[in-house]
Amino acid sequence: MTKSNIPAEAIDLQITDVLRAVPYPANKDQLVEIARDAGASNELLSILDGLPEQDYPDIDSVTRLIGGNFGPGISV
């Protein structure tokens, strides 16, 4: 993932790019840290920081929560 591209992307693309770079299982703090390291927007960092404190076994477990809380869902 190229750090310089992430902040310029639409939020759904940022989410997809960041979550694909995560080694699962991962907890919320790891998701936020990876997004921050990738240069994600404050909007994405806020979304991830709002997730429940738990371990996420795979990308689908994260996108279901994001889609349920923030819109129709994210296509990855």
PDB file with SEQRES, HELIX, SHEET and CRYST1 records, atoms N, CA, C and O in Angstrom:
SEQRES   1 A   76  MET THR LYS SER ASN ILE PRO ALA GLU ALA ILE ASP LEU          
SEQRES   2 A   76  GLN ILE THR ASP VAL LEU ARG ALA VAL PRO TYR PRO ALA          
SEQRES   3 A   76  ASN LYS ASP GLN LEU VAL GLU ILE ALA ARG ASP ALA GLY          
SEQRES   4 A   76  ALA SER ASN GLU LEU LEU SER ILE LEU ASP GLY LEU PRO          
SEQRES   5 A   76  GLU GLN ASP TYR PRO ASP ILE ASP SER VAL THR ARG LEU          
SEQRES   6 A   76  ILE GLY GLY ASN PHE GLY PRO GLY ILE SER VAL                  
HELIX    1 AA1 LYS A    3  ALA A    8  5                                   6    
HELIX    2 AA2 ILE A   11  ARG A   20  1                                  10    
HELIX    3 AA3 LYS A   28  ALA A   38  1                                  11    
HELIX    4 AA4 ASN A   42  ASP A   49  1                                   8    
HELIX    5 AA5 ILE A   59  PHE A   70  1                                  12    
SHEET    1 AA1 2 ALA A  26  ASN A  27  0                                        
SHEET    2 AA1 2 ASP A  55  TYR A  56 -1                                        
CRYST1    1.000    1.000    1.000  90.00  90.00  90.00 P 1           1          
ATOM      1  N   MET A   1       0.845  -1.169   0.000  1.00  0.00           N  
ATOM      2  CA  MET A   1       0.000   0.000   0.000  1.00  0.00           C  
ATOM      3  C   MET A   1       0.891   1.233   0.000  1.00  0.00           C  
ATOM      4  O   MET A   1       1.837   1.318   0.784  1.00  0.00           O  
ATOM      5  N   THR A   2       0.599   2.179  -0.865  1.00  0.00           N  
ATOM      6  CA  THR A   2       1.386   3.396  -0.933  1.00  0.00           C  
ATOM      7  C   THR A   2       0.777   4.433  -0.022  1.00  0.00           C  
ATOM      8  O   THR A   2      -0.364   4.853  -0.218  1.00  0.00           O  
ATOM      9  N   LYS A   3       1.530   4.841   0.964  1.00  0.00           N  
ATOM     10  CA  LYS A   3       1.027   5.775   1.960  1.00  0.00           C  
ATOM     11  C   LYS A   3       0.511   7.059   1.334  1.00  0.00           C  
ATOM     12  O   LYS A   3      -0.519   7.576   1.766  1.00  0.00           O  
ATOM     13  N   SER A   4       1.186   7.581   0.342  1.00  0.00           N  
ATOM     14  CA  SER A   4       0.815   8.869  -0.222  1.00  0.00           C  
ATOM     15  C   SER A   4      -0.526   8.843  -0.946  1.00  0.00           C  
ATOM     16  O   SER A   4      -1.134   9.898  -1.123  1.00  0.00           O  
ATOM     17  N   ASN A   5      -1.002   7.692  -1.364  1.00  0.00           N  
ATOM     18  CA  ASN A   5      -2.284   7.615  -2.061  1.00  0.00           C  
ATOM     19  C   ASN A   5      -3.480   7.588  -1.116  1.00  0.00           C  
ATOM     20  O   ASN A   5      -4.564   8.030  -1.496  1.00  0.00           O  
ATOM     21  N   ILE A   6      -3.316   7.094   0.077  1.00  0.00           N  
ATOM     22  CA  ILE A   6      -4.436   6.858   0.985  1.00  0.00           C  
ATOM     23  C   ILE A   6      -5.220   8.140   1.297  1.00  0.00           C  
ATOM     24  O   ILE A   6      -6.439   8.133   1.125  1.00  0.00           O  
ATOM     25  N   PRO A   7      -4.606   9.224   1.739  1.00  0.00           N  
ATOM     26  CA  PRO A   7      -5.412  10.388   2.134  1.00  0.00           C  
ATOM     27  C   PRO A   7      -6.218  11.003   0.987  1.00  0.00           C  
ATOM     28  O   PRO A   7      -7.231  11.656   1.238  1.00  0.00           O  
ATOM     29  N   ALA A   8      -5.803  10.815  -0.232  1.00  0.00           N  
ATOM     30  CA  ALA A   8      -6.486  11.412  -1.380  1.00  0.00           C  
ATOM     31  C   ALA A   8      -7.662  10.570  -1.864  1.00  0.00           C  
ATOM     32  O   ALA A   8      -8.451  11.025  -2.692  1.00  0.00           O  
ATOM     33  N   GLU A   9      -7.783   9.356  -1.357  1.00  0.00           N  
ATOM     34  CA  GLU A   9      -8.832   8.445  -1.813  1.00  0.00           C  
ATOM     35  C   GLU A   9     -10.167   8.752  -1.135  1.00  0.00           C  
ATOM     36  O   GLU A   9     -10.209   9.305  -0.036  1.00  0.00           O  
ATOM     37  N   ALA A  10     -11.251   8.383  -1.808  1.00  0.00           N  
ATOM     38  CA  ALA A  10     -12.569   8.439  -1.187  1.00  0.00           C  
ATOM     39  C   ALA A  10     -12.567   7.507   0.021  1.00  0.00           C  
ATOM     40  O   ALA A  10     -11.786   6.557   0.079  1.00  0.00           O  
ATOM     41  N   ILE A  11     -13.443   7.784   0.983  1.00  0.00           N  
ATOM     42  CA  ILE A  11     -13.427   7.030   2.239  1.00  0.00           C  
ATOM     43  C   ILE A  11     -13.614   5.530   2.027  1.00  0.00           C  
ATOM     44  O   ILE A  11     -12.976   4.733   2.715  1.00  0.00           O  
ATOM     45  N   ASP A  12     -14.471   5.131   1.094  1.00  0.00           N  
ATOM     46  CA  ASP A  12     -14.666   3.693   0.892  1.00  0.00           C  
ATOM     47  C   ASP A  12     -13.408   3.033   0.351  1.00  0.00           C  
ATOM     48  O   ASP A  12     -13.115   1.890   0.699  1.00  0.00           O  
ATOM     49  N   LEU A  13     -12.661   3.729  -0.491  1.00  0.00           N  
ATOM     50  CA  LEU A  13     -11.397   3.176  -0.996  1.00  0.00           C  
ATOM     51  C   LEU A  13     -10.339   3.141   0.094  1.00  0.00           C  
ATOM     52  O   LEU A  13      -9.548   2.200   0.168  1.00  0.00           O  
ATOM     53  N   GLN A  14     -10.323   4.165   0.942  1.00  0.00           N  
ATOM     54  CA  GLN A  14      -9.382   4.149   2.066  1.00  0.00           C  
ATOM     55  C   GLN A  14      -9.638   2.934   2.953  1.00  0.00           C  
ATOM     56  O   GLN A  14      -8.713   2.219   3.341  1.00  0.00           O  
ATOM     57  N   ILE A  15     -10.907   2.720   3.262  1.00  0.00           N  
ATOM     58  CA  ILE A  15     -11.266   1.587   4.123  1.00  0.00           C  
ATOM     59  C   ILE A  15     -10.798   0.284   3.495  1.00  0.00           C  
ATOM     60  O   ILE A  15     -10.183  -0.551   4.159  1.00  0.00           O  
ATOM     61  N   THR A  16     -11.091   0.116   2.215  1.00  0.00           N  
ATOM     62  CA  THR A  16     -10.706  -1.112   1.515  1.00  0.00           C  
ATOM     63  C   THR A  16      -9.194  -1.296   1.526  1.00  0.00           C  
ATOM     64  O   THR A  16      -8.707  -2.375   1.863  1.00  0.00           O  
ATOM     65  N   ASP A  17      -8.450  -0.262   1.165  1.00  0.00           N  
ATOM     66  CA  ASP A  17      -6.991  -0.371   1.107  1.00  0.00           C  
ATOM     67  C   ASP A  17      -6.389  -0.668   2.476  1.00  0.00           C  
ATOM     68  O   ASP A  17      -5.504  -1.514   2.599  1.00  0.00           O  
ATOM     69  N   VAL A  18      -6.867   0.023   3.495  1.00  0.00           N  
ATOM     70  CA  VAL A  18      -6.320  -0.184   4.839  1.00  0.00           C  
ATOM     71  C   VAL A  18      -6.656  -1.578   5.351  1.00  0.00           C  
ATOM     72  O   VAL A  18      -5.782  -2.282   5.856  1.00  0.00           O  
ATOM     73  N   LEU A  19      -7.918  -1.980   5.225  1.00  0.00           N  
ATOM     74  CA  LEU A  19      -8.306  -3.283   5.777  1.00  0.00           C  
ATOM     75  C   LEU A  19      -7.655  -4.444   5.047  1.00  0.00           C  
ATOM     76  O   LEU A  19      -7.440  -5.500   5.642  1.00  0.00           O  
ATOM     77  N   ARG A  20      -7.342  -4.275   3.789  1.00  0.00           N  
ATOM     78  CA  ARG A  20      -6.640  -5.342   3.057  1.00  0.00           C  
ATOM     79  C   ARG A  20      -5.203  -5.489   3.522  1.00  0.00           C  
ATOM     80  O   ARG A  20      -4.598  -6.543   3.328  1.00  0.00           O  
ATOM     81  N   ALA A  21      -4.645  -4.447   4.133  1.00  0.00           N  
ATOM     82  CA  ALA A  21      -3.258  -4.492   4.601  1.00  0.00           C  
ATOM     83  C   ALA A  21      -3.121  -5.053   6.014  1.00  0.00           C  
ATOM     84  O   ALA A  21      -2.007  -5.250   6.500  1.00  0.00           O  
ATOM     85  N   VAL A  22      -4.239  -5.309   6.667  1.00  0.00           N  
ATOM     86  CA  VAL A  22      -4.228  -5.764   8.064  1.00  0.00           C  
ATOM     87  C   VAL A  22      -3.969  -7.268   8.131  1.00  0.00           C  
ATOM     88  O   VAL A  22      -4.608  -8.043   7.419  1.00  0.00           O  
ATOM     89  N   PRO A  23      -3.028  -7.680   8.992  1.00  0.00           N  
ATOM     90  CA  PRO A  23      -2.847  -9.120   9.238  1.00  0.00           C  
ATOM     91  C   PRO A  23      -3.879  -9.568  10.283  1.00  0.00           C  
ATOM     92  O   PRO A  23      -3.810  -9.166  11.444  1.00  0.00           O  
ATOM     93  N   TYR A  24      -4.812 -10.383   9.868  1.00  0.00           N  
ATOM     94  CA  TYR A  24      -5.875 -10.850  10.772  1.00  0.00           C  
ATOM     95  C   TYR A  24      -5.462 -12.138  11.453  1.00  0.00           C  
ATOM     96  O   TYR A  24      -4.691 -12.909  10.882  1.00  0.00           O  
ATOM     97  N   PRO A  25      -5.957 -12.398  12.668  1.00  0.00           N  
ATOM     98  CA  PRO A  25      -6.873 -11.578  13.450  1.00  0.00           C  
ATOM     99  C   PRO A  25      -6.185 -10.313  13.952  1.00  0.00           C  
ATOM    100  O   PRO A  25      -4.967 -10.267  14.124  1.00  0.00           O  
ATOM    101  N   ALA A  26      -7.015  -9.279  14.185  1.00  0.00           N  
ATOM    102  CA  ALA A  26      -6.510  -7.996  14.659  1.00  0.00           C  
ATOM    103  C   ALA A  26      -7.534  -7.381  15.597  1.00  0.00           C  
ATOM    104  O   ALA A  26      -8.736  -7.600  15.451  1.00  0.00           O  
ATOM    105  N   ASN A  27      -7.046  -6.604  16.566  1.00  0.00           N  
ATOM    106  CA  ASN A  27      -7.975  -5.900  17.448  1.00  0.00           C  
ATOM    107  C   ASN A  27      -8.144  -4.465  16.956  1.00  0.00           C  
ATOM    108  O   ASN A  27      -7.465  -4.031  16.024  1.00  0.00           O  
ATOM    109  N   LYS A  28      -9.055  -3.737  17.592  1.00  0.00           N  
ATOM    110  CA  LYS A  28      -9.355  -2.376  17.169  1.00  0.00           C  
ATOM    111  C   LYS A  28      -8.104  -1.497  17.175  1.00  0.00           C  
ATOM    112  O   LYS A  28      -7.890  -0.726  16.239  1.00  0.00           O  
ATOM    113  N   ASP A  29      -7.287  -1.602  18.202  1.00  0.00           N  
ATOM    114  CA  ASP A  29      -6.092  -0.766  18.288  1.00  0.00           C  
ATOM    115  C   ASP A  29      -5.141  -1.033  17.132  1.00  0.00           C  
ATOM    116  O   ASP A  29      -4.522  -0.105  16.612  1.00  0.00           O  
ATOM    117  N   GLN A  30      -5.020  -2.285  16.729  1.00  0.00           N  
ATOM    118  CA  GLN A  30      -4.162  -2.612  15.591  1.00  0.00           C  
ATOM    119  C   GLN A  30      -4.726  -2.015  14.300  1.00  0.00           C  
ATOM    120  O   GLN A  30      -3.971  -1.514  13.465  1.00  0.00           O  
ATOM    121  N   LEU A  31      -6.046  -2.067  14.135  1.00  0.00           N  
ATOM    122  CA  LEU A  31      -6.668  -1.486  12.947  1.00  0.00           C  
ATOM    123  C   LEU A  31      -6.369   0.010  12.862  1.00  0.00           C  
ATOM    124  O   LEU A  31      -5.998   0.520  11.805  1.00  0.00           O  
ATOM    125  N   VAL A  32      -6.535   0.703  13.986  1.00  0.00           N  
ATOM    126  CA  VAL A  32      -6.292   2.144  14.019  1.00  0.00           C  
ATOM    127  C   VAL A  32      -4.819   2.441  13.747  1.00  0.00           C  
ATOM    128  O   VAL A  32      -4.496   3.362  12.997  1.00  0.00           O  
ATOM    129  N   GLU A  33      -3.938   1.670  14.350  1.00  0.00           N  
ATOM    130  CA  GLU A  33      -2.495   1.895  14.170  1.00  0.00           C  
ATOM    131  C   GLU A  33      -2.079   1.696  12.708  1.00  0.00           C  
ATOM    132  O   GLU A  33      -1.314   2.494  12.166  1.00  0.00           O  
ATOM    133  N   ILE A  34      -2.574   0.646  12.081  1.00  0.00           N  
ATOM    134  CA  ILE A  34      -2.236   0.384  10.675  1.00  0.00           C  
ATOM    135  C   ILE A  34      -2.784   1.499   9.787  1.00  0.00           C  
ATOM    136  O   ILE A  34      -2.110   1.946   8.858  1.00  0.00           O  
ATOM    137  N   ALA A  35      -3.995   1.942  10.070  1.00  0.00           N  
ATOM    138  CA  ALA A  35      -4.583   3.044   9.294  1.00  0.00           C  
ATOM    139  C   ALA A  35      -3.774   4.323   9.474  1.00  0.00           C  
ATOM    140  O   ALA A  35      -3.507   5.033   8.505  1.00  0.00           O  
ATOM    141  N   ARG A  36      -3.387   4.616  10.702  1.00  0.00           N  
ATOM    142  CA  ARG A  36      -2.586   5.824  10.969  1.00  0.00           C  
ATOM    143  C   ARG A  36      -1.246   5.743  10.240  1.00  0.00           C  
ATOM    144  O   ARG A  36      -0.812   6.714   9.619  1.00  0.00           O  
ATOM    145  N   ASP A  37      -0.599   4.591  10.318  1.00  0.00           N  
ATOM    146  CA  ASP A  37       0.692   4.411   9.643  1.00  0.00           C  
ATOM    147  C   ASP A  37       0.563   4.554   8.130  1.00  0.00           C  
ATOM    148  O   ASP A  37       1.504   4.980   7.460  1.00  0.00           O  
ATOM    149  N   ALA A  38      -0.612   4.197   7.590  1.00  0.00           N  
ATOM    150  CA  ALA A  38      -0.841   4.299   6.145  1.00  0.00           C  
ATOM    151  C   ALA A  38      -1.177   5.720   5.725  1.00  0.00           C  
ATOM    152  O   ALA A  38      -1.251   6.009   4.530  1.00  0.00           O  
ATOM    153  N   GLY A  39      -1.384   6.615   6.693  1.00  0.00           N  
ATOM    154  CA  GLY A  39      -1.718   7.993   6.366  1.00  0.00           C  
ATOM    155  C   GLY A  39      -3.204   8.200   6.124  1.00  0.00           C  
ATOM    156  O   GLY A  39      -3.591   9.121   5.405  1.00  0.00           O  
ATOM    157  N   ALA A  40      -4.042   7.355   6.714  1.00  0.00           N  
ATOM    158  CA  ALA A  40      -5.488   7.462   6.520  1.00  0.00           C  
ATOM    159  C   ALA A  40      -6.007   8.800   7.025  1.00  0.00           C  
ATOM    160  O   ALA A  40      -5.402   9.443   7.882  1.00  0.00           O  
ATOM    161  N   SER A  41      -7.143   9.197   6.471  1.00  0.00           N  
ATOM    162  CA  SER A  41      -7.769  10.462   6.863  1.00  0.00           C  
ATOM    163  C   SER A  41      -8.279  10.386   8.298  1.00  0.00           C  
ATOM    164  O   SER A  41      -8.454   9.304   8.859  1.00  0.00           O  
ATOM    165  N   ASN A  42      -8.510  11.555   8.873  1.00  0.00           N  
ATOM    166  CA  ASN A  42      -9.088  11.612  10.221  1.00  0.00           C  
ATOM    167  C   ASN A  42     -10.460  10.963  10.238  1.00  0.00           C  
ATOM    168  O   ASN A  42     -10.853  10.378  11.247  1.00  0.00           O  
ATOM    169  N   GLU A  43     -11.193  11.054   9.140  1.00  0.00           N  
ATOM    170  CA  GLU A  43     -12.512  10.428   9.061  1.00  0.00           C  
ATOM    171  C   GLU A  43     -12.409   8.915   9.238  1.00  0.00           C  
ATOM    172  O   GLU A  43     -13.168   8.323  10.006  1.00  0.00           O  
ATOM    173  N   LEU A  44     -11.470   8.292   8.528  1.00  0.00           N  
ATOM    174  CA  LEU A  44     -11.299   6.844   8.650  1.00  0.00           C  
ATOM    175  C   LEU A  44     -10.790   6.469  10.039  1.00  0.00           C  
ATOM    176  O   LEU A  44     -11.246   5.483  10.619  1.00  0.00           O  
ATOM    177  N   LEU A  45      -9.862   7.237  10.572  1.00  0.00           N  
ATOM    178  CA  LEU A  45      -9.356   6.941  11.916  1.00  0.00           C  
ATOM    179  C   LEU A  45     -10.490   7.010  12.932  1.00  0.00           C  
ATOM    180  O   LEU A  45     -10.552   6.192  13.850  1.00  0.00           O  
ATOM    181  N   SER A  46     -11.377   7.973  12.776  1.00  0.00           N  
ATOM    182  CA  SER A  46     -12.517   8.110  13.674  1.00  0.00           C  
ATOM    183  C   SER A  46     -13.470   6.920  13.548  1.00  0.00           C  
ATOM    184  O   SER A  46     -13.967   6.411  14.553  1.00  0.00           O  
ATOM    185  N   ILE A  47     -13.723   6.481  12.321  1.00  0.00           N  
ATOM    186  CA  ILE A  47     -14.584   5.316  12.095  1.00  0.00           C  
ATOM    187  C   ILE A  47     -14.002   4.085  12.779  1.00  0.00           C  
ATOM    188  O   ILE A  47     -14.708   3.373  13.493  1.00  0.00           O  
ATOM    189  N   LEU A  48     -12.728   3.839  12.562  1.00  0.00           N  
ATOM    190  CA  LEU A  48     -12.095   2.656  13.146  1.00  0.00           C  
ATOM    191  C   LEU A  48     -12.029   2.761  14.663  1.00  0.00           C  
ATOM    192  O   LEU A  48     -12.210   1.766  15.364  1.00  0.00           O  
ATOM    193  N   ASP A  49     -11.772   3.960  15.171  1.00  0.00           N  
ATOM    194  CA  ASP A  49     -11.697   4.151  16.613  1.00  0.00           C  
ATOM    195  C   ASP A  49     -13.058   3.960  17.281  1.00  0.00           C  
ATOM    196  O   ASP A  49     -13.135   3.687  18.479  1.00  0.00           O  
ATOM    197  N   GLY A  50     -14.129   4.104  16.502  1.00  0.00           N  
ATOM    198  CA  GLY A  50     -15.474   3.904  17.029  1.00  0.00           C  
ATOM    199  C   GLY A  50     -15.928   2.454  17.045  1.00  0.00           C  
ATOM    200  O   GLY A  50     -17.011   2.152  17.546  1.00  0.00           O  
ATOM    201  N   LEU A  51     -15.125   1.562  16.509  1.00  0.00           N  
ATOM    202  CA  LEU A  51     -15.470   0.138  16.522  1.00  0.00           C  
ATOM    203  C   LEU A  51     -15.396  -0.412  17.945  1.00  0.00           C  
ATOM    204  O   LEU A  51     -14.649   0.107  18.775  1.00  0.00           O  
ATOM    205  N   PRO A  52     -16.163  -1.454  18.227  1.00  0.00           N  
ATOM    206  CA  PRO A  52     -16.079  -2.090  19.549  1.00  0.00           C  
ATOM    207  C   PRO A  52     -14.684  -2.671  19.801  1.00  0.00           C  
ATOM    208  O   PRO A  52     -13.996  -3.111  18.880  1.00  0.00           O  
ATOM    209  N   GLU A  53     -14.293  -2.659  21.073  1.00  0.00           N  
ATOM    210  CA  GLU A  53     -13.025  -3.265  21.497  1.00  0.00           C  
ATOM    211  C   GLU A  53     -13.191  -4.775  21.437  1.00  0.00           C  
ATOM    212  O   GLU A  53     -13.821  -5.372  22.310  1.00  0.00           O  
ATOM    213  N   GLN A  54     -12.631  -5.386  20.417  1.00  0.00           N  
ATOM    214  CA  GLN A  54     -12.693  -6.845  20.287  1.00  0.00           C  
ATOM    215  C   GLN A  54     -11.666  -7.278  19.257  1.00  0.00           C  
ATOM    216  O   GLN A  54     -11.050  -6.452  18.583  1.00  0.00           O  
ATOM    217  N   ASP A  55     -11.493  -8.582  19.146  1.00  0.00           N  
ATOM    218  CA  ASP A  55     -10.637  -9.128  18.102  1.00  0.00           C  
ATOM    219  C   ASP A  55     -11.492  -9.385  16.873  1.00  0.00           C  
ATOM    220  O   ASP A  55     -12.607  -9.897  16.977  1.00  0.00           O  
ATOM    221  N   TYR A  56     -10.966  -9.029  15.718  1.00  0.00           N  
ATOM    222  CA  TYR A  56     -11.658  -9.222  14.449  1.00  0.00           C  
ATOM    223  C   TYR A  56     -10.936 -10.329  13.688  1.00  0.00           C  
ATOM    224  O   TYR A  56      -9.763 -10.177  13.347  1.00  0.00           O  
ATOM    225  N   PRO A  57     -11.623 -11.445  13.418  1.00  0.00           N  
ATOM    226  CA  PRO A  57     -10.971 -12.598  12.797  1.00  0.00           C  
ATOM    227  C   PRO A  57     -10.630 -12.394  11.328  1.00  0.00           C  
ATOM    228  O   PRO A  57      -9.721 -13.038  10.804  1.00  0.00           O  
ATOM    229  N   ASP A  58     -11.361 -11.493  10.656  1.00  0.00           N  
ATOM    230  CA  ASP A  58     -11.119 -11.296   9.223  1.00  0.00           C  
ATOM    231  C   ASP A  58     -11.689  -9.958   8.773  1.00  0.00           C  
ATOM    232  O   ASP A  58     -12.356  -9.261   9.538  1.00  0.00           O  
ATOM    233  N   ILE A  59     -11.420  -9.617   7.536  1.00  0.00           N  
ATOM    234  CA  ILE A  59     -11.851  -8.340   6.986  1.00  0.00           C  
ATOM    235  C   ILE A  59     -13.375  -8.206   6.981  1.00  0.00           C  
ATOM    236  O   ILE A  59     -13.900  -7.114   7.193  1.00  0.00           O  
ATOM    237  N   ASP A  60     -14.081  -9.302   6.741  1.00  0.00           N  
ATOM    238  CA  ASP A  60     -15.543  -9.253   6.706  1.00  0.00           C  
ATOM    239  C   ASP A  60     -16.140  -8.852   8.051  1.00  0.00           C  
ATOM    240  O   ASP A  60     -17.153  -8.153   8.095  1.00  0.00           O  
ATOM    241  N   SER A  61     -15.530  -9.281   9.130  1.00  0.00           N  
ATOM    242  CA  SER A  61     -16.056  -8.944  10.454  1.00  0.00           C  
ATOM    243  C   SER A  61     -15.959  -7.441  10.718  1.00  0.00           C  
ATOM    244  O   SER A  61     -16.778  -6.883  11.449  1.00  0.00           O  
ATOM    245  N   VAL A  62     -14.969  -6.794  10.128  1.00  0.00           N  
ATOM    246  CA  VAL A  62     -14.816  -5.339  10.273  1.00  0.00           C  
ATOM    247  C   VAL A  62     -15.788  -4.618   9.346  1.00  0.00           C  
ATOM    248  O   VAL A  62     -16.482  -3.693   9.767  1.00  0.00           O  
ATOM    249  N   THR A  63     -15.837  -5.037   8.091  1.00  0.00           N  
ATOM    250  CA  THR A  63     -16.682  -4.317   7.129  1.00  0.00           C  
ATOM    251  C   THR A  63     -18.161  -4.446   7.463  1.00  0.00           C  
ATOM    252  O   THR A  63     -18.933  -3.533   7.169  1.00  0.00           O  
ATOM    253  N   ARG A  64     -18.578  -5.553   8.069  1.00  0.00           N  
ATOM    254  CA  ARG A  64     -19.987  -5.674   8.488  1.00  0.00           C  
ATOM    255  C   ARG A  64     -20.338  -4.601   9.503  1.00  0.00           C  
ATOM    256  O   ARG A  64     -21.401  -3.986   9.414  1.00  0.00           O  
ATOM    257  N   LEU A  65     -19.458  -4.372  10.465  1.00  0.00           N  
ATOM    258  CA  LEU A  65     -19.718  -3.349  11.481  1.00  0.00           C  
ATOM    259  C   LEU A  65     -19.667  -1.948  10.888  1.00  0.00           C  
ATOM    260  O   LEU A  65     -20.501  -1.104  11.218  1.00  0.00           O  
ATOM    261  N   ILE A  66     -18.712  -1.699  10.031  1.00  0.00           N  
ATOM    262  CA  ILE A  66     -18.611  -0.378   9.407  1.00  0.00           C  
ATOM    263  C   ILE A  66     -19.844  -0.119   8.554  1.00  0.00           C  
ATOM    264  O   ILE A  66     -20.424   0.966   8.609  1.00  0.00           O  
ATOM    265  N   GLY A  67     -20.244  -1.108   7.768  1.00  0.00           N  
ATOM    266  CA  GLY A  67     -21.422  -0.958   6.918  1.00  0.00           C  
ATOM    267  C   GLY A  67     -22.683  -0.767   7.728  1.00  0.00           C  
ATOM    268  O   GLY A  67     -23.553   0.019   7.351  1.00  0.00           O  
ATOM    269  N   GLY A  68     -22.793  -1.481   8.844  1.00  0.00           N  
ATOM    270  CA  GLY A  68     -23.974  -1.374   9.681  1.00  0.00           C  
ATOM    271  C   GLY A  68     -24.076  -0.036  10.392  1.00  0.00           C  
ATOM    272  O   GLY A  68     -25.177   0.438  10.670  1.00  0.00           O  
ATOM    273  N   ASN A  69     -22.935   0.575  10.687  1.00  0.00           N  
ATOM    274  CA  ASN A  69     -22.919   1.832  11.424  1.00  0.00           C  
ATOM    275  C   ASN A  69     -22.781   3.064  10.557  1.00  0.00           C  
ATOM    276  O   ASN A  69     -23.165   4.159  10.968  1.00  0.00           O  
ATOM    277  N   PHE A  70     -22.237   2.900   9.360  1.00  0.00           N  
ATOM    278  CA  PHE A  70     -21.866   4.069   8.580  1.00  0.00           C  
ATOM    279  C   PHE A  70     -22.401   4.071   7.168  1.00  0.00           C  
ATOM    280  O   PHE A  70     -21.999   4.922   6.375  1.00  0.00           O  
ATOM    281  N   GLY A  71     -23.285   3.164   6.817  1.00  0.00           N  
ATOM    282  CA  GLY A  71     -23.813   3.177   5.461  1.00  0.00           C  
ATOM    283  C   GLY A  71     -24.180   1.797   4.985  1.00  0.00           C  
ATOM    284  O   GLY A  71     -24.324   0.872   5.784  1.00  0.00           O  
ATOM    285  N   PRO A  72     -24.332   1.653   3.662  1.00  0.00           N  
ATOM    286  CA  PRO A  72     -24.811   0.395   3.102  1.00  0.00           C  
ATOM    287  C   PRO A  72     -23.794  -0.719   3.112  1.00  0.00           C  
ATOM    288  O   PRO A  72     -24.135  -1.856   2.788  1.00  0.00           O  
ATOM    289  N   GLY A  73     -22.578  -0.441   3.465  1.00  0.00           N  
ATOM    290  CA  GLY A  73     -21.559  -1.490   3.472  1.00  0.00           C  
ATOM    291  C   GLY A  73     -20.394  -1.125   2.578  1.00  0.00           C  
ATOM    292  O   GLY A  73     -20.490  -0.236   1.732  1.00  0.00           O  
ATOM    293  N   ILE A  74     -19.344  -1.793   2.769  1.00  0.00           N  
ATOM    294  CA  ILE A  74     -18.123  -1.529   2.030  1.00  0.00           C  
ATOM    295  C   ILE A  74     -17.813  -2.755   1.188  1.00  0.00           C  
ATOM    296  O   ILE A  74     -17.834  -3.879   1.690  1.00  0.00           O  
ATOM    297  N   SER A  75     -17.530  -2.545  -0.071  1.00  0.00           N  
ATOM    298  CA  SER A  75     -17.176  -3.642  -0.966  1.00  0.00           C  
ATOM    299  C   SER A  75     -15.669  -3.817  -0.948  1.00  0.00           C  
ATOM    300  O   SER A  75     -14.926  -2.889  -1.266  1.00  0.00           O  
ATOM    301  N   VAL A  76     -15.220  -5.004  -0.577  1.00  0.00           N  
ATOM    302  CA  VAL A  76     -13.775  -5.264  -0.561  1.00  0.00           C  
ATOM    303  C   VAL A  76     -13.429  -6.409  -1.477  1.00  0.00           C  
ATOM    304  O   VAL A  76     -12.259  -6.773  -1.595  1.00  0.00           O  
TER     305      VAL A  76                                                      
END                                                                             
